[in-house]
Amino acid sequence: MHEADVEQLELACFGGGLPEQAEFHLRLAGLTYHEDRVAESHLQKALAIAPDHAAVLIGLYRYYFYKGRLGEALDVAELCLLKSAGDNGLDVDWHKVKQDDANFGSYDAILPRFYLFALKAYGYLHMRLGNREEGRAAVEKLLELDPGNKLGGKILLEVLEREGREDDD
């Protein structure tokens, strides 16, 4: 991938290159957040205009997540994981991704960081939805790719390890 292409993809994570109408609908979704049908309609319109844009996917993910619609948030997290795998030139199977496949160690490397955030969301949501083994595997992969724990994956494993045990304090 050419450096200019990488820069365009990185800018997209911050909303760069977002078509004006998609941005308009994202803004309206935020303003109407308390009106579920209206806000979701605006998000769907933004998605129809820019289906592969990171800003739209992130907006949709956050909407579902904060509305407690975790299954739908997981669907979007999976889309983000696939998109970011493609953007980073990674295997679409997150199990096969290795630490040296991308610049995961740099917090300034936006595309690899987006991948890590998507993987963290994927793992966390699986944990919340009761699929603890899939969640654990994803978080363990996150920590393999982010051994410095910059994204806070260790706390998710600690929660899993404490689960089911009584507090001895």
LUMLO-987696 format. One record per residue: residue number from 1; x, y, z of N, C-alpha, C in turn. Coordinates in Angstrom, 1 decimal. Layout:
REM residues N
<seq NUM; n.x X; n.y Y; n.z Z; ca.x X; ca.y Y; ca.z Z; c.x X; c.y Y; c.z Z>
...
This chain:
REM residues 169
<seq 1; n.x 0.8; n.y -1.2; n.z 0.0; ca.x 0.0; ca.y 0.0; ca.z 0.0; c.x 0.9; c.y 1.2; c.z 0.0>
<seq 2; n.x 0.5; n.y 2.2; n.z -0.8; ca.x 1.3; ca.y 3.4; ca.z -0.9; c.x 1.1; c.y 4.3; c.z 0.3>
<seq 3; n.x 2.1; n.y 5.1; n.z 0.7; ca.x 2.0; ca.y 6.0; ca.z 1.8; c.x 0.8; c.y 6.9; c.z 1.8>
<seq 4; n.x 0.5; n.y 7.4; n.z 0.6; ca.x -0.7; ca.y 8.3; ca.z 0.4; c.x -2.0; c.y 7.6; c.z 0.7>
<seq 5; n.x -2.1; n.y 6.3; n.z 0.3; ca.x -3.3; ca.y 5.5; ca.z 0.6; c.x -3.4; c.y 5.3; c.z 2.1>
<seq 6; n.x -2.3; n.y 5.0; n.z 2.8; ca.x -2.3; ca.y 4.8; ca.z 4.3; c.x -2.8; c.y 6.1; c.z 4.9>
<seq 7; n.x -2.3; n.y 7.3; n.z 4.5; ca.x -2.7; ca.y 8.5; ca.z 5.1; c.x -4.2; c.y 8.8; c.z 4.9>
<seq 8; n.x -4.7; n.y 8.4; n.z 3.8; ca.x -6.1; ca.y 8.6; ca.z 3.5; c.x -7.0; c.y 7.7; c.z 4.4>
<seq 9; n.x -6.5; n.y 6.5; n.z 4.6; ca.x -7.2; ca.y 5.5; ca.z 5.5; c.x -7.1; c.y 6.0; c.z 7.0>
<seq 10; n.x -6.0; n.y 6.5; n.z 7.4; ca.x -5.8; ca.y 7.1; ca.z 8.7; c.x -6.7; c.y 8.3; c.z 8.9>
<seq 11; n.x -6.8; n.y 9.1; n.z 8.0; ca.x -7.7; ca.y 10.3; ca.z 8.1; c.x -9.2; c.y 9.8; c.z 8.2>
<seq 12; n.x -9.5; n.y 8.8; n.z 7.5; ca.x -10.9; ca.y 8.2; ca.z 7.6; c.x -11.3; c.y 7.9; c.z 9.0>
<seq 13; n.x -10.3; n.y 7.4; n.z 9.8; ca.x -10.6; ca.y 7.0; ca.z 11.2; c.x -11.1; c.y 8.2; c.z 11.9>
<seq 14; n.x -10.6; n.y 9.4; n.z 11.5; ca.x -11.0; ca.y 10.7; ca.z 12.2; c.x -12.1; c.y 11.4; c.z 11.4>
<seq 15; n.x -12.7; n.y 10.8; n.z 10.5; ca.x -13.8; ca.y 11.4; ca.z 9.7; c.x -13.4; c.y 12.0; c.z 8.4>
<seq 16; n.x -12.1; n.y 12.0; n.z 8.1; ca.x -11.6; ca.y 12.5; ca.z 6.8; c.x -12.2; c.y 11.7; c.z 5.6>
<seq 17; n.x -12.5; n.y 12.4; n.z 4.6; ca.x -13.0; ca.y 11.8; ca.z 3.4; c.x -14.4; c.y 11.3; c.z 3.5>
<seq 18; n.x -15.1; n.y 11.7; n.z 4.6; ca.x -16.5; ca.y 11.3; ca.z 4.8; c.x -17.4; c.y 12.2; c.z 3.9>
<seq 19; n.x -18.2; n.y 11.6; n.z 3.0; ca.x -19.1; ca.y 12.4; ca.z 2.2; c.x -20.0; c.y 13.3; c.z 3.1>
<seq 20; n.x -20.2; n.y 14.5; n.z 2.6; ca.x -20.9; ca.y 15.5; ca.z 3.3; c.x -22.3; c.y 15.0; c.z 3.8>
<seq 21; n.x -23.0; n.y 14.3; n.z 3.0; ca.x -24.3; ca.y 13.8; ca.z 3.4; c.x -24.2; c.y 12.8; c.z 4.5>
<seq 22; n.x -23.2; n.y 11.9; n.z 4.5; ca.x -23.0; ca.y 11.0; ca.z 5.6; c.x -22.7; c.y 11.7; c.z 6.9>
<seq 23; n.x -21.8; n.y 12.7; n.z 6.8; ca.x -21.5; ca.y 13.5; ca.z 8.0; c.x -22.7; c.y 14.1; c.z 8.5>
<seq 24; n.x -23.5; n.y 14.7; n.z 7.7; ca.x -24.8; ca.y 15.3; ca.z 8.1; c.x -25.7; c.y 14.3; c.z 8.9>
<seq 25; n.x -25.8; n.y 13.1; n.z 8.4; ca.x -26.6; ca.y 12.1; ca.z 9.0; c.x -26.0; c.y 11.7; c.z 10.3>
<seq 26; n.x -24.7; n.y 11.6; n.z 10.4; ca.x -24.0; ca.y 11.2; ca.z 11.7; c.x -24.3; c.y 12.3; c.z 12.7>
<seq 27; n.x -24.2; n.y 13.5; n.z 12.3; ca.x -24.5; ca.y 14.6; ca.z 13.3; c.x -25.9; c.y 14.6; c.z 13.8>
<seq 28; n.x -26.8; n.y 14.4; n.z 12.8; ca.x -28.2; ca.y 14.3; ca.z 13.2; c.x -28.5; c.y 13.1; c.z 14.1>
<seq 29; n.x -27.8; n.y 12.0; n.z 13.9; ca.x -28.0; ca.y 10.8; ca.z 14.8; c.x -27.5; c.y 11.2; c.z 16.2>
<seq 30; n.x -26.4; n.y 11.9; n.z 16.3; ca.x -26.0; ca.y 12.4; ca.z 17.6; c.x -27.0; c.y 13.3; c.z 18.3>
<seq 31; n.x -27.5; n.y 14.2; n.z 17.5; ca.x -28.5; ca.y 15.2; ca.z 18.1; c.x -29.8; c.y 14.6; c.z 18.5>
<seq 32; n.x -30.1; n.y 13.5; n.z 17.8; ca.x -31.4; ca.y 12.8; ca.z 18.1; c.x -31.2; c.y 11.5; c.z 18.8>
<seq 33; n.x -30.1; n.y 11.3; n.z 19.5; ca.x -29.7; ca.y 10.0; ca.z 20.1; c.x -30.9; c.y 9.5; c.z 21.0>
<seq 34; n.x -31.6; n.y 10.4; n.z 21.7; ca.x -32.6; ca.y 10.0; ca.z 22.6; c.x -33.9; c.y 9.5; c.z 21.9>
<seq 35; n.x -34.0; n.y 9.7; n.z 20.6; ca.x -35.1; ca.y 9.3; ca.z 19.8; c.x -34.6; c.y 8.1; c.z 19.0>
<seq 36; n.x -34.8; n.y 6.9; n.z 19.5; ca.x -34.1; ca.y 5.7; ca.z 18.9; c.x -34.4; c.y 5.6; c.z 17.4>
<seq 37; n.x -35.7; n.y 5.6; n.z 17.0; ca.x -36.0; ca.y 5.4; ca.z 15.6; c.x -35.4; c.y 6.4; c.z 14.7>
<seq 38; n.x -35.4; n.y 7.7; n.z 15.2; ca.x -34.9; ca.y 8.8; ca.z 14.3; c.x -33.4; c.y 8.7; c.z 14.2>
<seq 39; n.x -32.7; n.y 8.5; n.z 15.4; ca.x -31.3; ca.y 8.4; ca.z 15.4; c.x -30.8; c.y 7.2; c.z 14.6>
<seq 40; n.x -31.4; n.y 6.1; n.z 14.7; ca.x -31.0; ca.y 4.9; ca.z 14.0; c.x -31.2; c.y 5.1; c.z 12.5>
<seq 41; n.x -32.3; n.y 5.7; n.z 12.1; ca.x -32.6; ca.y 6.0; ca.z 10.7; c.x -31.4; c.y 6.9; c.z 10.1>
<seq 42; n.x -31.0; n.y 7.9; n.z 10.9; ca.x -29.9; ca.y 8.7; ca.z 10.4; c.x -28.6; c.y 7.9; c.z 10.3>
<seq 43; n.x -28.3; n.y 7.0; n.z 11.2; ca.x -27.2; ca.y 6.1; ca.z 11.1; c.x -27.2; c.y 5.2; c.z 9.9>
<seq 44; n.x -28.4; n.y 4.7; n.z 9.6; ca.x -28.6; ca.y 3.8; ca.z 8.5; c.x -28.4; c.y 4.5; c.z 7.2>
<seq 45; n.x -28.8; n.y 5.8; n.z 7.1; ca.x -28.6; ca.y 6.6; ca.z 6.0; c.x -27.1; c.y 6.9; c.z 5.8>
<seq 46; n.x -26.4; n.y 7.2; n.z 6.8; ca.x -25.0; ca.y 7.4; ca.z 6.8; c.x -24.3; c.y 6.2; c.z 6.3>
<seq 47; n.x -24.7; n.y 5.0; n.z 6.8; ca.x -24.2; ca.y 3.7; ca.z 6.4; c.x -24.4; c.y 3.5; c.z 4.9>
<seq 48; n.x -25.6; n.y 3.8; n.z 4.4; ca.x -25.9; ca.y 3.6; ca.z 3.0; c.x -25.0; c.y 4.5; c.z 2.1>
<seq 49; n.x -24.7; n.y 5.7; n.z 2.6; ca.x -23.9; ca.y 6.6; ca.z 1.8; c.x -22.4; c.y 6.2; c.z 1.8>
<seq 50; n.x -21.9; n.y 5.8; n.z 3.0; ca.x -20.5; ca.y 5.5; ca.z 3.2; c.x -20.4; c.y 4.2; c.z 4.0>
<seq 51; n.x -20.7; n.y 3.0; n.z 3.4; ca.x -20.7; ca.y 1.8; ca.z 4.1; c.x -19.4; c.y 1.3; c.z 4.6>
<seq 52; n.x -18.3; n.y 1.7; n.z 4.0; ca.x -17.0; ca.y 1.2; ca.z 4.4; c.x -16.2; c.y 2.3; c.z 5.2>
<seq 53; n.x -16.8; n.y 3.4; n.z 5.5; ca.x -16.1; ca.y 4.5; ca.z 6.2; c.x -16.0; c.y 4.2; c.z 7.7>
<seq 54; n.x -14.8; n.y 4.3; n.z 8.2; ca.x -14.6; ca.y 4.0; ca.z 9.6; c.x -15.4; c.y 4.9; c.z 10.5>
<seq 55; n.x -15.6; n.y 6.1; n.z 10.2; ca.x -16.3; ca.y 7.0; ca.z 11.1; c.x -17.8; c.y 6.6; c.z 11.2>
<seq 56; n.x -18.3; n.y 6.1; n.z 10.1; ca.x -19.7; ca.y 5.6; ca.z 10.1; c.x -19.8; c.y 4.4; c.z 10.9>
<seq 57; n.x -18.9; n.y 3.4; n.z 10.7; ca.x -18.9; ca.y 2.2; ca.z 11.5; c.x -18.7; c.y 2.5; c.z 13.0>
<seq 58; n.x -17.8; n.y 3.4; n.z 13.3; ca.x -17.6; ca.y 3.7; ca.z 14.7; c.x -18.9; c.y 4.3; c.z 15.3>
<seq 59; n.x -19.5; n.y 5.2; n.z 14.6; ca.x -20.7; ca.y 5.8; ca.z 15.1; c.x -21.8; c.y 4.8; c.z 15.3>
<seq 60; n.x -22.0; n.y 3.9; n.z 14.4; ca.x -23.0; ca.y 2.8; ca.z 14.5; c.x -22.7; c.y 1.9; c.z 15.7>
<seq 61; n.x -21.4; n.y 1.6; n.z 15.8; ca.x -21.0; ca.y 0.7; ca.z 17.0; c.x -21.3; c.y 1.4; c.z 18.3>
<seq 62; n.x -20.9; n.y 2.7; n.z 18.4; ca.x -21.1; ca.y 3.4; ca.z 19.7; c.x -22.6; c.y 3.5; c.z 20.0>
<seq 63; n.x -23.4; n.y 3.7; n.z 19.0; ca.x -24.8; ca.y 3.8; ca.z 19.2; c.x -25.4; c.y 2.5; c.z 19.8>
<seq 64; n.x -25.1; n.y 1.4; n.z 19.1; ca.x -25.6; ca.y 0.2; ca.z 19.6; c.x -25.0; c.y -0.2; c.z 21.0>
<seq 65; n.x -23.7; n.y 0.1; n.z 21.2; ca.x -23.1; ca.y -0.2; ca.z 22.5; c.x -23.8; c.y 0.6; c.z 23.6>
<seq 66; n.x -23.9; n.y 1.9; n.z 23.5; ca.x -24.4; ca.y 2.7; ca.z 24.5; c.x -25.9; c.y 2.5; c.z 24.7>
<seq 67; n.x -26.6; n.y 2.0; n.z 23.7; ca.x -28.0; ca.y 1.7; ca.z 23.9; c.x -28.2; c.y 0.3; c.z 24.5>
<seq 68; n.x -27.1; n.y -0.4; n.z 24.7; ca.x -27.2; ca.y -1.7; ca.z 25.3; c.x -27.6; c.y -2.8; c.z 24.3>
<seq 69; n.x -27.5; n.y -2.5; n.z 23.1; ca.x -27.8; ca.y -3.5; ca.z 22.0; c.x -26.5; c.y -4.2; c.z 21.6>
<seq 70; n.x -26.1; n.y -5.1; n.z 22.5; ca.x -24.7; ca.y -5.6; ca.z 22.4; c.x -24.6; c.y -6.6; c.z 21.3>
<seq 71; n.x -25.6; n.y -7.3; n.z 20.9; ca.x -25.5; ca.y -8.2; ca.z 19.8; c.x -25.3; c.y -7.5; c.z 18.5>
<seq 72; n.x -26.0; n.y -6.3; n.z 18.3; ca.x -25.8; ca.y -5.5; ca.z 17.1; c.x -24.4; c.y -4.8; c.z 17.2>
<seq 73; n.x -24.0; n.y -4.4; n.z 18.4; ca.x -22.7; ca.y -3.8; ca.z 18.5; c.x -21.6; c.y -4.8; c.z 18.1>
<seq 74; n.x -21.8; n.y -6.1; n.z 18.5; ca.x -20.9; ca.y -7.1; ca.z 18.1; c.x -20.8; c.y -7.3; c.z 16.6>
<seq 75; n.x -21.9; n.y -7.2; n.z 15.9; ca.x -22.0; ca.y -7.3; ca.z 14.5; c.x -21.1; c.y -6.2; c.z 13.8>
<seq 76; n.x -21.2; n.y -5.0; n.z 14.4; ca.x -20.5; ca.y -3.9; ca.z 13.8; c.x -19.0; c.y -4.0; c.z 14.2>
<seq 77; n.x -18.7; n.y -4.5; n.z 15.4; ca.x -17.3; ca.y -4.7; ca.z 15.8; c.x -16.7; c.y -5.7; c.z 14.8>
<seq 78; n.x -17.4; n.y -6.8; n.z 14.4; ca.x -16.9; ca.y -7.7; ca.z 13.5; c.x -16.6; c.y -7.1; c.z 12.1>
<seq 79; n.x -17.5; n.y -6.2; n.z 11.7; ca.x -17.3; ca.y -5.4; ca.z 10.5; c.x -16.0; c.y -4.6; c.z 10.6>
<seq 80; n.x -15.9; n.y -3.9; n.z 11.7; ca.x -14.7; ca.y -3.1; ca.z 12.0; c.x -13.4; c.y -3.9; c.z 11.9>
<seq 81; n.x -13.5; n.y -5.1; n.z 12.5; ca.x -12.3; ca.y -6.0; ca.z 12.5; c.x -12.0; c.y -6.4; c.z 11.1>
<seq 82; n.x -12.9; n.y -6.8; n.z 10.3; ca.x -12.7; ca.y -7.2; ca.z 8.9; c.x -12.1; c.y -6.0; c.z 8.1>
<seq 83; n.x -12.8; n.y -4.8; n.z 8.3; ca.x -12.3; ca.y -3.6; ca.z 7.6; c.x -10.9; c.y -3.3; c.z 7.9>
<seq 84; n.x -10.6; n.y -3.3; n.z 9.2; ca.x -9.3; ca.y -2.9; ca.z 9.7; c.x -8.2; c.y -3.9; c.z 9.3>
<seq 85; n.x -8.6; n.y -5.2; n.z 9.2; ca.x -7.7; ca.y -6.2; ca.z 8.7; c.x -7.3; c.y -5.9; c.z 7.3>
<seq 86; n.x -8.3; n.y -5.6; n.z 6.5; ca.x -8.1; ca.y -5.3; ca.z 5.1; c.x -7.2; c.y -4.0; c.z 4.9>
<seq 87; n.x -7.5; n.y -3.0; n.z 5.7; ca.x -6.8; ca.y -1.8; ca.z 5.7; c.x -5.3; c.y -1.9; c.z 6.1>
<seq 88; n.x -5.1; n.y -2.9; n.z 7.0; ca.x -3.7; ca.y -3.1; ca.z 7.4; c.x -3.0; c.y -4.2; c.z 6.7>
<seq 89; n.x -3.7; n.y -4.8; n.z 5.7; ca.x -3.1; ca.y -5.9; ca.z 5.0; c.x -2.9; c.y -7.2; c.z 5.8>
<seq 90; n.x -3.8; n.y -7.4; n.z 6.8; ca.x -3.7; ca.y -8.5; ca.z 7.7; c.x -4.6; c.y -9.6; c.z 7.3>
<seq 91; n.x -4.4; n.y -10.8; n.z 7.8; ca.x -5.2; ca.y -12.0; ca.z 7.6; c.x -6.6; c.y -11.6; c.z 8.1>
<seq 92; n.x -7.7; n.y -12.0; n.z 7.5; ca.x -9.0; ca.y -11.7; ca.z 8.0; c.x -9.4; c.y -12.6; c.z 9.2>
<seq 93; n.x -8.6; n.y -13.6; n.z 9.4; ca.x -8.8; ca.y -14.5; ca.z 10.6; c.x -7.9; c.y -13.9; c.z 11.7>
<seq 94; n.x -8.5; n.y -13.3; n.z 12.6; ca.x -7.7; ca.y -12.6; ca.z 13.7; c.x -6.8; c.y -13.6; c.z 14.4>
<seq 95; n.x -7.1; n.y -14.9; n.z 14.5; ca.x -6.3; ca.y -15.9; ca.z 15.1; c.x -4.9; c.y -16.0; c.z 14.5>
<seq 96; n.x -4.8; n.y -15.7; n.z 13.2; ca.x -3.6; ca.y -15.8; ca.z 12.5; c.x -2.7; c.y -14.6; c.z 12.5>
<seq 97; n.x -3.2; n.y -13.5; n.z 13.0; ca.x -2.4; ca.y -12.2; ca.z 13.0; c.x -1.3; c.y -12.3; c.z 14.0>
<seq 98; n.x -0.1; n.y -11.9; n.z 13.6; ca.x 1.1; ca.y -11.9; ca.z 14.4; c.x 1.5; c.y -10.5; c.z 14.7>
<seq 99; n.x 2.2; n.y -10.3; n.z 15.8; ca.x 2.7; ca.y -9.0; ca.z 16.3; c.x 3.5; c.y -8.2; c.z 15.3>
<seq 100; n.x 4.3; n.y -8.9; n.z 14.5; ca.x 5.1; ca.y -8.2; ca.z 13.5; c.x 4.4; c.y -8.0; c.z 12.1>
<seq 101; n.x 3.1; n.y -8.3; n.z 12.1; ca.x 2.3; ca.y -8.1; ca.z 10.8; c.x 2.0; c.y -6.6; c.z 10.6>
<seq 102; n.x 2.0; n.y -5.8; n.z 11.7; ca.x 1.7; ca.y -4.4; ca.z 11.6; c.x 2.4; c.y -3.7; c.z 12.7>
<seq 103; n.x 2.4; n.y -2.4; n.z 12.7; ca.x 3.1; ca.y -1.6; ca.z 13.7; c.x 2.2; c.y -1.4; c.z 14.9>
<seq 104; n.x 1.9; n.y -2.5; n.z 15.6; ca.x 1.0; ca.y -2.5; ca.z 16.7; c.x 1.6; c.y -1.8; c.z 17.9>
<seq 105; n.x 2.9; n.y -1.7; n.z 18.0; ca.x 3.5; ca.y -1.1; ca.z 19.2; c.x 3.5; c.y 0.4; c.z 19.2>
<seq 106; n.x 3.1; n.y 1.0; n.z 18.1; ca.x 3.1; ca.y 2.5; ca.z 18.1; c.x 1.7; c.y 3.0; c.z 18.3>
<seq 107; n.x 1.5; n.y 3.8; n.z 19.3; ca.x 0.2; ca.y 4.3; ca.z 19.5; c.x -0.2; c.y 5.3; c.z 18.4>
<seq 108; n.x 0.8; n.y 5.9; n.z 17.7; ca.x 0.6; ca.y 6.8; ca.z 16.7; c.x 0.2; c.y 6.1; c.z 15.3>
<seq 109; n.x 0.4; n.y 4.8; n.z 15.2; ca.x 0.0; ca.y 4.1; ca.z 14.0; c.x -1.5; c.y 3.9; c.z 14.1>
<seq 110; n.x -2.2; n.y 4.7; n.z 13.4; ca.x -3.7; ca.y 4.8; ca.z 13.6; c.x -4.4; c.y 3.5; c.z 13.1>
<seq 111; n.x -4.0; n.y 3.0; n.z 11.9; ca.x -4.6; ca.y 1.8; ca.z 11.4; c.x -4.4; c.y 0.6; c.z 12.2>
<seq 112; n.x -3.2; n.y 0.3; n.z 12.7; ca.x -3.1; ca.y -0.9; ca.z 13.6; c.x -3.8; c.y -0.7; c.z 14.9>
<seq 113; n.x -3.9; n.y 0.6; n.z 15.4; ca.x -4.6; ca.y 0.9; ca.z 16.6; c.x -6.1; c.y 0.6; c.z 16.4>
<seq 114; n.x -6.6; n.y 1.0; n.z 15.3; ca.x -8.0; ca.y 0.7; ca.z 15.0; c.x -8.3; c.y -0.8; c.z 15.0>
<seq 115; n.x -7.4; n.y -1.5; n.z 14.5; ca.x -7.5; ca.y -3.0; ca.z 14.5; c.x -7.6; c.y -3.5; c.z 15.9>
<seq 116; n.x -6.6; n.y -3.0; n.z 16.8; ca.x -6.6; ca.y -3.4; ca.z 18.2; c.x -7.9; c.y -3.1; c.z 18.9>
<seq 117; n.x -8.4; n.y -1.8; n.z 18.7; ca.x -9.6; ca.y -1.4; ca.z 19.3; c.x -10.8; c.y -2.3; c.z 18.9>
<seq 118; n.x -10.8; n.y -2.7; n.z 17.6; ca.x -11.9; ca.y -3.5; ca.z 17.1; c.x -11.8; c.y -4.9; c.z 17.7>
<seq 119; n.x -10.6; n.y -5.4; n.z 17.8; ca.x -10.4; ca.y -6.7; ca.z 18.5; c.x -10.8; c.y -6.7; c.z 19.9>
<seq 120; n.x -10.4; n.y -5.6; n.z 20.6; ca.x -10.8; ca.y -5.5; ca.z 22.0; c.x -12.3; c.y -5.4; c.z 22.1>
<seq 121; n.x -13.0; n.y -4.7; n.z 21.3; ca.x -14.5; ca.y -4.6; ca.z 21.3; c.x -15.1; c.y -6.0; c.z 21.1>
<seq 122; n.x -14.5; n.y -6.7; n.z 20.1; ca.x -15.0; ca.y -8.0; ca.z 19.7; c.x -14.9; c.y -8.9; c.z 20.9>
<seq 123; n.x -13.7; n.y -8.9; n.z 21.6; ca.x -13.5; ca.y -9.8; ca.z 22.7; c.x -14.4; c.y -9.4; c.z 23.9>
<seq 124; n.x -14.5; n.y -8.1; n.z 24.2; ca.x -15.3; ca.y -7.7; ca.z 25.3; c.x -16.8; c.y -8.0; c.z 25.1>
<seq 125; n.x -17.3; n.y -7.8; n.z 23.9; ca.x -18.7; ca.y -8.1; ca.z 23.7; c.x -19.0; c.y -9.6; c.z 23.7>
<seq 126; n.x -18.1; n.y -10.4; n.z 23.3; ca.x -18.3; ca.y -11.8; ca.z 23.4; c.x -18.3; c.y -12.2; c.z 24.9>
<seq 127; n.x -17.5; n.y -11.6; n.z 25.7; ca.x -17.5; ca.y -11.9; ca.z 27.1; c.x -18.9; c.y -11.4; c.z 27.7>
<seq 128; n.x -19.3; n.y -10.2; n.z 27.4; ca.x -20.6; ca.y -9.7; ca.z 27.9; c.x -21.8; c.y -10.6; c.z 27.5>
<seq 129; n.x -21.7; n.y -11.1; n.z 26.3; ca.x -22.8; ca.y -11.9; ca.z 25.7; c.x -22.7; c.y -13.4; c.z 26.2>
<seq 130; n.x -21.8; n.y -13.7; n.z 27.0; ca.x -21.7; ca.y -15.1; ca.z 27.6; c.x -20.8; c.y -16.0; c.z 26.8>
<seq 131; n.x -20.2; n.y -15.6; n.z 25.8; ca.x -19.3; ca.y -16.5; ca.z 25.0; c.x -17.8; c.y -16.2; c.z 25.5>
<seq 132; n.x -17.6; n.y -16.7; n.z 26.7; ca.x -16.4; ca.y -16.3; ca.z 27.5; c.x -15.1; c.y -16.9; c.z 26.8>
<seq 133; n.x -15.2; n.y -18.0; n.z 26.2; ca.x -14.0; ca.y -18.6; ca.z 25.6; c.x -13.6; c.y -17.8; c.z 24.3>
<seq 134; n.x -14.5; n.y -17.4; n.z 23.5; ca.x -14.2; ca.y -16.6; ca.z 22.3; c.x -13.7; c.y -15.2; c.z 22.8>
<seq 135; n.x -14.3; n.y -14.7; n.z 23.8; ca.x -13.9; ca.y -13.4; ca.z 24.4; c.x -12.5; c.y -13.5; c.z 24.9>
<seq 136; n.x -12.2; n.y -14.6; n.z 25.7; ca.x -10.9; ca.y -14.8; ca.z 26.2; c.x -9.8; c.y -14.9; c.z 25.1>
<seq 137; n.x -10.1; n.y -15.7; n.z 24.1; ca.x -9.2; ca.y -15.9; ca.z 23.0; c.x -8.9; c.y -14.6; c.z 22.3>
<seq 138; n.x -9.9; n.y -13.8; n.z 22.1; ca.x -9.7; ca.y -12.5; ca.z 21.4; c.x -8.8; c.y -11.5; c.z 22.3>
<seq 139; n.x -9.1; n.y -11.5; n.z 23.6; ca.x -8.3; ca.y -10.6; ca.z 24.5; c.x -6.9; c.y -11.1; c.z 24.6>
<seq 140; n.x -6.7; n.y -12.4; n.z 24.6; ca.x -5.4; ca.y -13.0; ca.z 24.7; c.x -4.6; c.y -12.6; c.z 23.4>
<seq 141; n.x -5.3; n.y -12.6; n.z 22.3; ca.x -4.7; ca.y -12.2; ca.z 21.0; c.x -4.4; c.y -10.7; c.z 21.1>
<seq 142; n.x -5.3; n.y -9.9; n.z 21.6; ca.x -5.0; ca.y -8.5; ca.z 21.8; c.x -3.7; c.y -8.3; c.z 22.6>
<seq 143; n.x -3.6; n.y -9.0; n.z 23.7; ca.x -2.4; ca.y -8.8; ca.z 24.5; c.x -1.1; c.y -9.3; c.z 23.9>
<seq 144; n.x -1.3; n.y -10.3; n.z 23.0; ca.x -0.1; ca.y -10.8; ca.z 22.2; c.x 0.3; c.y -9.7; c.z 21.2>
<seq 145; n.x -0.6; n.y -9.0; n.z 20.6; ca.x -0.3; ca.y -7.9; ca.z 19.7; c.x 0.0; c.y -6.6; c.z 20.4>
<seq 146; n.x -0.4; n.y -6.5; n.z 21.6; ca.x -0.2; ca.y -5.3; ca.z 22.4; c.x 0.4; c.y -5.7; c.z 23.8>
<seq 147; n.x 1.6; n.y -6.2; n.z 23.8; ca.x 2.1; ca.y -6.7; ca.z 25.1; c.x 2.4; c.y -5.6; c.z 26.1>
<seq 148; n.x 2.5; n.y -4.4; n.z 25.7; ca.x 2.6; ca.y -3.3; ca.z 26.6; c.x 1.3; c.y -2.9; c.z 27.3>
<seq 149; n.x 0.2; n.y -3.5; n.z 26.9; ca.x -1.1; ca.y -3.3; ca.z 27.4; c.x -1.6; c.y -1.8; c.z 27.3>
<seq 150; n.x -1.3; n.y -1.2; n.z 26.2; ca.x -1.6; ca.y 0.2; ca.z 25.9; c.x -3.2; c.y 0.3; c.z 25.8>
<seq 151; n.x -3.8; n.y -0.7; n.z 25.4; ca.x -5.3; ca.y -0.6; ca.z 25.2; c.x -6.1; c.y -1.2; c.z 26.4>
<seq 152; n.x -5.4; n.y -1.7; n.z 27.4; ca.x -6.0; ca.y -2.1; ca.z 28.6; c.x -6.7; c.y -3.5; c.z 28.5>
<seq 153; n.x -6.1; n.y -4.4; n.z 27.7; ca.x -6.7; ca.y -5.7; ca.z 27.6; c.x -6.5; c.y -6.6; c.z 28.9>
<seq 154; n.x -5.5; n.y -6.3; n.z 29.7; ca.x -5.3; ca.y -7.1; ca.z 30.9; c.x -6.5; c.y -7.0; c.z 31.8>
<seq 155; n.x -7.1; n.y -5.9; n.z 31.9; ca.x -8.2; ca.y -5.8; ca.z 32.9; c.x -9.4; c.y -6.7; c.z 32.5>
<seq 156; n.x -9.5; n.y -6.9; n.z 31.2; ca.x -10.6; ca.y -7.8; ca.z 30.7; c.x -10.3; c.y -9.2; c.z 31.1>
<seq 157; n.x -9.0; n.y -9.6; n.z 31.0; ca.x -8.7; ca.y -11.0; ca.z 31.5; c.x -8.8; c.y -11.1; c.z 33.0>
<seq 158; n.x -8.5; n.y -10.0; n.z 33.7; ca.x -8.7; ca.y -10.1; ca.z 35.2; c.x -10.1; c.y -10.2; c.z 35.6>
<seq 159; n.x -11.0; n.y -9.6; n.z 34.8; ca.x -12.4; ca.y -9.7; ca.z 35.1; c.x -12.9; c.y -11.2; c.z 34.9>
<seq 160; n.x -12.4; n.y -11.8; n.z 33.8; ca.x -12.7; ca.y -13.2; ca.z 33.5; c.x -12.2; c.y -14.1; c.z 34.6>
<seq 161; n.x -11.0; n.y -13.8; n.z 35.1; ca.x -10.4; ca.y -14.7; ca.z 36.1; c.x -11.1; c.y -14.5; c.z 37.5>
<seq 162; n.x -11.6; n.y -13.3; n.z 37.8; ca.x -12.4; ca.y -13.1; ca.z 39.0; c.x -13.8; c.y -13.6; c.z 39.0>
<seq 163; n.x -14.3; n.y -13.7; n.z 37.7; ca.x -15.7; ca.y -14.1; ca.z 37.6; c.x -15.9; c.y -15.5; c.z 38.2>
<seq 164; n.x -17.0; n.y -15.6; n.z 39.0; ca.x -17.3; ca.y -16.8; ca.z 39.6; c.x -16.6; c.y -17.1; c.z 40.9>
<seq 165; n.x -15.6; n.y -16.3; n.z 41.2; ca.x -15.0; ca.y -16.4; ca.z 42.5; c.x -15.6; c.y -15.4; c.z 43.5>
<seq 166; n.x -15.7; n.y -15.9; n.z 44.7; ca.x -16.2; ca.y -14.9; ca.z 45.7; c.x -15.1; c.y -14.0; c.z 46.2>
<seq 167; n.x -15.4; n.y -12.8; n.z 46.6; ca.x -14.4; ca.y -11.9; ca.z 47.1; c.x -14.0; c.y -12.3; c.z 48.5>
<seq 168; n.x -12.7; n.y -12.5; n.z 48.7; ca.x -12.2; ca.y -12.9; ca.z 50.0; c.x -12.0; c.y -11.8; c.z 51.0>
<seq 169; n.x -12.2; n.y -10.6; n.z 50.5; ca.x -11.9; ca.y -9.4; ca.z 51.4; c.x -13.0; c.y -9.2; c.z 52.4>
